[in-house]
Amino acid sequence: MKSFALLSLSLMLLVGVFSACEKEICTLELRTIGIVVEGDSLTDYYTIRQRTSDTIRTNFGSPNSDTWYPVLSDGFDADAPKSVEVFTFIGEINDSIVVQEPFLIQSDGCHIEKRSGKSLISL
């Protein structure tokens, strides 16, 4: 009986520890915020992080579309994981900027979420 009580107590402690840490555990889901650009295809695209002026290149897009472009993906900055920042998506055609759109993006330390910014641009 003592061993059952000890086992039960141990299990309750483990559940309590994992419940307390639940908010800090990230899922394996990878989120990407993107924009659809209708009209001509972009020859180059990138995102500028306004706070640091860093250029961010997300090198993957949707394999089923030549009009969807990634703006930002999870893990954009491990140094400031819980933040809200302004990013500007830049799209170029033959070295001329044709798209310049600001996005307000929030990170909760695991995933990003778009707070504001267009989903569709027509050239």
C-alpha positions in Angstrom: 0.0 0.0 0.0 2.9 2.3 0.8 4.4 1.8 -2.6 1.0 2.6 -4.3 0.8 5.9 -2.3 4.4 6.8 -3.2 3.8 6.0 -6.9 0.6 8.1 -6.9 2.3 11.0 -5.2 5.2 10.8 -7.7 2.8 10.8 -10.7 0.9 13.8 -9.2 4.2 15.7 -8.9 5.2 14.9 -12.4 1.9 16.0 -13.8 2.2 19.2 -11.8 5.7 19.9 -13.1 4.7 19.3 -16.7 1.5 21.4 -16.3 3.5 24.3 -14.9 5.9 24.2 -17.9 3.2 23.6 -20.5 3.2 27.3 -21.7 6.9 27.1 -22.4 6.7 24.0 -24.7 6.6 24.9 -28.4 4.8 22.7 -30.9 6.6 21.4 -34.0 4.4 23.4 -36.2 6.3 25.9 -38.5 4.3 29.0 -39.2 5.1 31.3 -42.1 3.4 34.6 -42.9 3.1 35.3 -46.6 1.7 37.7 -49.1 0.1 37.0 -52.5 1.3 39.2 -55.3 -0.9 39.2 -58.4 0.4 40.4 -61.7 4.0 39.9 -62.7 6.2 37.4 -60.8 8.8 38.9 -58.5 12.4 38.3 -59.5 13.6 38.9 -56.0 12.0 39.4 -52.6 13.1 39.8 -49.0 12.0 41.3 -45.7 13.6 44.2 -43.8 13.4 44.1 -40.0 12.9 47.7 -39.1 14.4 47.6 -35.6 17.8 46.4 -36.9 17.6 47.1 -40.6 18.5 43.4 -41.1 17.6 41.8 -44.4 15.8 38.5 -44.0 15.5 36.0 -46.9 13.1 33.2 -46.5 14.1 30.8 -49.2 11.0 28.8 -49.5 7.6 29.4 -50.9 4.5 27.4 -51.7 5.2 24.8 -54.3 1.7 25.1 -55.7 1.8 28.8 -56.4 4.0 31.3 -58.1 2.1 34.3 -56.6 2.6 33.5 -52.8 5.8 34.8 -51.2 6.9 34.3 -47.6 7.4 37.4 -45.5 8.6 35.8 -42.2 8.8 32.3 -40.6 9.0 31.1 -37.0 12.4 31.6 -35.3 13.2 34.9 -36.9 15.1 36.0 -33.8 16.1 33.8 -30.9 17.5 36.8 -29.0 14.1 38.6 -28.7 11.6 35.8 -28.7 8.6 37.6 -27.2 8.1 40.8 -29.1 6.0 42.8 -31.5 8.0 44.3 -34.4 7.6 46.0 -37.8 8.9 44.2 -40.8 8.7 45.5 -44.4 8.3 43.0 -47.3 10.2 44.1 -50.4 9.4 42.7 -53.8 11.5 43.5 -56.9 11.1 42.9 -60.6 14.4 43.3 -62.5 16.0 45.3 -59.7 13.1 47.7 -59.4 11.1 47.8 -56.1 7.4 47.1 -57.0 6.2 46.0 -53.6 7.0 47.6 -50.3 4.5 46.5 -47.6 4.8 46.9 -43.8 3.8 44.1 -41.4 3.3 44.2 -37.7 4.4 40.7 -36.5 4.2 39.3 -32.9 6.2 36.4 -31.6 5.2 34.5 -28.5 8.6 32.8 -28.2 7.4 29.8 -30.2 5.4 31.0 -33.2 4.7 34.2 -35.1 1.4 35.9 -35.8 0.5 38.7 -38.2 -1.0 41.6 -36.3 -1.4 43.8 -39.4 -0.4 43.8 -43.0 -1.9 43.1 -46.4 -2.5 39.5 -47.6 -2.9 40.4 -51.3 -1.2 43.0 -53.6 -2.1 43.6 -57.2 0.5 45.0 -59.5 
